[in-house]
Amino acid sequence: MSASDDTLWQRSRAGDTDAFGLLFERHARAIYRYCLFNVGDWSRAEDLLSIVFLETWRRREKDLPAGKVLAWIYGIAAHVVRNQRRTERRYAAALKRLPEERPTPDFTESSQDRLDAERGFARALQLLARLSADEREVFVLCSWTKLSYDEAALALGIPIGTVRSRLARARVRLGELNSANGHMEDGTATISGGA
């Protein structure tokens, strides 16, 4: 029988790298998907995944409520994504001060499936970008990563009622945007459902 997240976390807190490795193996895919849904780029999501688990290991002294290890890791992921966005905004502002340069097309991608998926995510992210940052965070955690309201509240450090109201506003807004812009052509990355 495999050890619970709580058991693995307690062993990790004591410095057991094998236990932490099992936590990583168990949850890396979910955290990667969360990062991917937020940044829309495979390689950047991989980088963020590494940062999330490095930060999780660094903060392993944290005593967590029973059954909330994954929610707490999602909280770290939300923080890492916010920092990434802040860095990107600063970088974009710095680029605006430089003379405009024409981008060179990247012809290295060979997989049509991957390109199609990236287009689908780009479209979904365009709709998500029209939400407030608070609504977007809650929507991604609850609708795409399937965290419960109380887990999302723990991850973001906000009351459950705030999670519910932000999620309701996000769903209404996304419904309006989907109606105004039409539905996505492929069903692989619809904005209103899970991923």
N, C-alpha and C positions, 0 to 999 in steps of 0.2 A: 504494500500500500504506500502511495507516495505521500510525503510529508505535506502538511498544509502550508499555505503562505505564512501564517503566523509562526509556525515552527521554524520555517526557513529564515524568516526575518530575525527571530530571536537568536538563531545560530549565527546569522550574518552579523548581528550586533556584537557578538563575541569574537568576530574576526574570521569566521569560517568562510573562506572564499569559495569553497565548493557549494555551500548552501546558497550563497549569493549568485553563483553561476546557474544554479537550478531556477532561482527566481527570474534571472535574465532569460533563460531558455523558455520559461513558462509565459512570460509577459512581453518579451521583446517585440513580437509581431503586432500585438495590440497597441503598444506605445509607438511603434514605427508608423502604423496606420494613422494614429492620432496626429503625429507630426506631419505626415504626408497630406492629410486632409487640411491641415493648417497652412502649409507652405506650398503645396502643389508641385513639388519637385522631388524625384526619387533620391537623388544624391544628397540634397540638402537634408531630407528627412533622415537619411542614414547618419549624417553628421550629428543631427540633433538627437537621434537615438543614443549615440555614444555619449553625448554630453549629459543626457538625462540619467543614464545609469552610472556614469562617473559621479554625478552630483548625488545620486541616491546612495552610492557607496560612501561618499564623503560625509553624508548626513546619517549614517547608519546608527548613531547613538540614539536616535529618536525612538521613544516608546510610543507605539501606535495602538489605537483601539483595535480590539479583536475584529478580524474580518475586513480590515480597511487598508491592507498593504497596497493593493492595486490602486485604490482611490488616491492614496497618498502619492504614489508614483505618478499618477496622472496630474496631480497638483504640481509636482516638480516639472513635468512636461509642459504644463500650461505656463509656468514661469519661464522656462527655457525658450518657448516659442515667443512669448512677449518680449524677452530680451533680444531674440533674433530679429523681430519686427522693428524694435527700436534701433538696432544697429543698421538694418536696411534703410530705415528712414533717414538716418544720419548720412549714410553712404549716398543715398539718392540726392539729398540736399547738397552734398559736396560735389556730386557729378553735375548738378545743374549749374554750378559756378564755373564749370569747365566749358570750353568751346564744344559745340555739338559735333558728334562724330557719327558717321553712318555705321550701323552694326554689320558685321560680316556674317553671312549665313553659316550655320553649322551643319555640315553635311555628314557628320560622323554617325548619326543614328541610322541603323539599318532595319530596325524592327517596326513594321507598320502597326502592329498591335499596340506597341508601347506609345507610338505617336498618337494613335487614336485615343488611347486612355489618357494621355496628357491633355489632349484637346478637351476631352470630357471633364477632366478635373479643372482645367482652366475655366471652362464655362461655369461649373459649379462654384468655383472660387470667385468668379465675377459676381455671382448672385450673393454669395456670403459676404463679400467685401462691402455690400450695400447695407449690411446690418451694422449696428454699433459693435465695438470690440467685445463688450460685455455679453450681448446677445449671441454673438458668434461663438464665443467660448462655451457658453452653456449649450447651444445647439449642437456643436461638435461633440461635446462630452456625452450628452444625453441621447441624441439621435443617431450619431454615427458610431460612437464607441460603446453605447448601450450602458453607460453608468446609470445607476438609480439616482433619484433626486438627492437623497442624503449623501451618496458618494460624491456627486458633483459638488454639493455644498461643502463637503469636507475638502475636496481637491482645490476649490477656489476660495475657501475661507469665508463663505457667505451663508446667510440663513437659507433654509430649504424654501421658504416662501419667495425669496428673491430668485432662486433657481426657477421655480415654477412660473413666476410672472415673466422673467426674461425669456424663458423657453416659449411661453404662449405668444409673446410679442414677436419673437423670431419666426415662429411658424406662420403667424398671420402675415407678416411682412414677406416672407418667402413665397407664400401662396399668391400674394398680390404680384410679386415680381415674376413668378413662373407664368401667371396668367397674362401679364403684359408682354413677356418676351417669348412665350410659347414654350413647350416642353422640349427637353433635350432629345436629340435624334436617337441616340442609343440609350438603352436602359441600364447601362453599366454604372452610371454615376449620377443617379437622380438626386436632386437636392433635397427633396422632401422625405426620403426614406433612409434606411440604413445603407451602409456601404457594402 
